[in-house]
Amino acid sequence: MKNIMIIGLGLIGSSIALGIKRDHPEVKIYGVDQEKTLDYALKNDIIDEKSALGAVNQMDVVFLATPLDSALELIQSLSELVFDHPILITDTSSTKVEILAQAKALLTQPLVTFVGGHPMAGSHKSGVHAADVNLFENAYYVLSQENETLKTLLSGLHAKFIIVDAKEHDQVTAQVSHFPHIIASSLIQQSNHYAKNHPLVNSLAAGGFRDMTRIAETNSSMWTPILLSNPKAIIQRIESFKAQLDGVSKMISQKDEKGINNFFDSGKKMRQRMEILEGRGAIPNFYDLYLSVPDEKGIVLRVLALLQDISITNIKIYEENREDIHGQLQISFKNEADLQRAKALISIATDFKIGE
């Protein structure tokens, strides 16, 4: 597997390219995208050469790292080419039933192998400029079938590969991926409408609201085809959620104190049992440190200097006090060990109040 083509050099495609290069520098990676994107990718060693769709039959592996609707169109185009050597084609789409059916129907040449793929990682950033070699570290990478060639090629992603049936994949991701995006966008739009008569909404929305709605900053060109490709499962999730909200509404109207307590307690216990908190789930854990720091010039740089040898994933400064945020400075780490090491260093060097 020497010649690899990645069609679509957004966050996912470009990060896959970097991961391949990390473990397999001998592989040559060709990119297909808009000229401006290709120029950046080439200049920053994300790809080795620009290419075009017509060169697919010269490749050993092809990644369709595009939105789902584009990937479906690409399969149609690839089916019209003639291959004289074995070629492996895979995708990165968020649903699997539709694209696997398309591939089975159209990619019928015996030399072509199609493996459905879904790297379950992402970022609030997008595009080739957000390329990150560590994006998939410890994240689940779903494959539709076992394929050692593909897993070996992607070893530099440091992901966890699992084989999942296409129908089961789409049902599960409807709950944990697709449906949450609907909720986030709905909550933002509801709040925006409510703020017309209650403008304080825009000022008092606290950290919990921020965390729940972060994914509302989504790309409609990506999520619209995802929802339309998995309608049954997503509609079922919506109906189930509506019924659950109706149940909560009933408990409140009946002043059912015991029922409301049980609702929150059970939710807390269920989340604590989920793999999310143990670092094994599809959603990575967050190791956050909150510091109460004085409003002084250079205070953030002072803290960062203490942590210069520790990998930091995110820093956020809160300019206003919030009831659910215990500090003015939030620092996020990749793992528990880095968090504890940072706490120790800050505790020794400062008298800042530390929270988690």
Secondary structure as GFF3:
##gff-version 3
##sequence-region A 1 356
A	DSSP	beta_strand	3	7	.	.	.	ID=ss1
A	DSSP	alpha_helix	11	23	.	.	.	ID=ss2
A	DSSP	beta_strand	28	32	.	.	.	ID=ss3
A	DSSP	alpha_helix	35	43	.	.	.	ID=ss4
A	DSSP	beta_strand	49	50	.	.	.	ID=ss5
A	DSSP	three_ten_helix	53	58	.	.	.	ID=ss6
A	DSSP	beta_strand	61	64	.	.	.	ID=ss7
A	DSSP	alpha_helix	68	78	.	.	.	ID=ss8
A	DSSP	beta_strand	87	91	.	.	.	ID=ss9
A	DSSP	alpha_helix	97	106	.	.	.	ID=ss10
A	DSSP	beta_strand	112	115	.	.	.	ID=ss11
A	DSSP	beta_strand	117	119	.	.	.	ID=ss12
A	DSSP	three_ten_helix	128	130	.	.	.	ID=ss13
A	DSSP	beta_strand	140	143	.	.	.	ID=ss14
A	DSSP	alpha_helix	148	153	.	.	.	ID=ss15
A	DSSP	three_ten_helix	155	157	.	.	.	ID=ss16
A	DSSP	beta_strand	160	163	.	.	.	ID=ss17
A	DSSP	alpha_helix	166	173	.	.	.	ID=ss18
A	DSSP	pi_helix	174	178	.	.	.	ID=ss19
A	DSSP	alpha_helix	179	194	.	.	.	ID=ss20
A	DSSP	alpha_helix	201	204	.	.	.	ID=ss21
A	DSSP	alpha_helix	207	213	.	.	.	ID=ss22
A	DSSP	three_ten_helix	214	216	.	.	.	ID=ss23
A	DSSP	alpha_helix	220	229	.	.	.	ID=ss24
A	DSSP	alpha_helix	231	253	.	.	.	ID=ss25
A	DSSP	alpha_helix	257	273	.	.	.	ID=ss26
A	DSSP	three_ten_helix	275	278	.	.	.	ID=ss27
A	DSSP	beta_strand	287	292	.	.	.	ID=ss28
A	DSSP	alpha_helix	299	306	.	.	.	ID=ss29
A	DSSP	beta_strand	312	317	.	.	.	ID=ss30
A	DSSP	beta_strand	329	333	.	.	.	ID=ss31
A	DSSP	alpha_helix	336	349	.	.	.	ID=ss32
A	DSSP	beta_strand	353	355	.	.	.	ID=ss33
###
